[in-house]
Amino acid sequence: MQLSNGAIKVKAASSASALAAKAEEAEFEGVDLETFDLSAFVAPKPGAIAVRGAGKEIKNPEVEKFLTESAELLALGEKYEIDVVERGHKALYDLLASIYGLSQRIEQNAQRDNILEAIRKELKETRDISIKTGTPAIAVMVKYVVRSDKTTISRYTKVLTIAQQENLSPADLPAYIARRGGVTQIQDVESAALAKKTGDKSSKDRTALIREYFELMGATSKMDFEFGGNVIFHGEEKDGKPEASSFCVFVAHHVSGDQYKIISANDLGKGFEDSLVKYLGKAMPSDLTALEHGVRNFKKRIAADSSQPESIRRKMKEQLAEPLKHAKVEVIEAEAKFKEDDE
């Protein structure tokens, strides 16, 4: 099928699956929640290079050889980004623009209902996909052209629906998607805006889980020191009392090697501290289920660590006995045969 809205010049339908699959390669594929470890997001793994305090630099010929080979692979990776990824993204955006343009022409056609009925009938006969009468042309055409999984179809449909709401032309769509950071980024931003509009509290829950993880790190840390100076309070007082906070933030000047000099010790108060916690945990998962499992898995390690005080280990076991707050609800299909409905 030749699409010719000016955005794409090649036959798009035949390459839809390949493009959709390539777009999904960079997506988060999930984790084993029973072993998920958050430490990789906040602390260097064993053998990682420290910027400071690493002592004398020792050059190892064998290590240097692998570093050189790694640099060569980096160059190949950069070439791949340009030759494959960027061009693949551009082709995908052009394909979506063509689907968008065709959908608009169907919506404006006097035979709209007959056209969509014929497409729905073909999808049912050739792919056993059922689409309800009254489904917008955009959703119908994405399912018809993009022969991929349900998640991908839903994502593309959402982006094209947003474009329609913003009254974009098909010719402007590829640049619009690229400018907003790609298909996934558009969906994430719109979802975040919707969550904010409806008063969703997932952001607060995420901050609370990250804070709990850092508190556990502090309670079980084997590194400690005494500080006899003043701790400066930066927060606000409520009912004549300082805000409750969890951490003391030290600002230190790096002298050399592993030598530091403390400039000040700071209690940020809970408000400022929340901002710091969110920043330090910015690389952690946004998915609350994965994040909560990461915290619980850390508690399991603490409970099993005989070097930790018995009181802490007992407290971890008590908390682990409590049910998950952010467990995902498993959906069981009523029919064994898969059917796609409206998103």
TACORPE-V849544 format. One record per helix or strand. SS is the DSSP state (hx for helix, st for strand). FROM is the first residue (numbers start at 1). LEN is the number of residues. If there is no record, write none. Layout:
ss-><SS & SS>
from-><FROM & FROM>
len-><LEN & LEN>
This chain:
ss-><st & st & hx & hx & hx & hx & hx & hx & hx & hx & hx & st & st & st & st & st & hx & hx & hx>
from-><2 & 11 & 13 & 39 & 61 & 112 & 137 & 150 & 170 & 183 & 202 & 231 & 237 & 241 & 249 & 259 & 269 & 288 & 310>
len-><1 & 1 & 12 & 4 & 48 & 16 & 9 & 16 & 10 & 15 & 19 & 3 & 2 & 2 & 8 & 9 & 12 & 17 & 11>
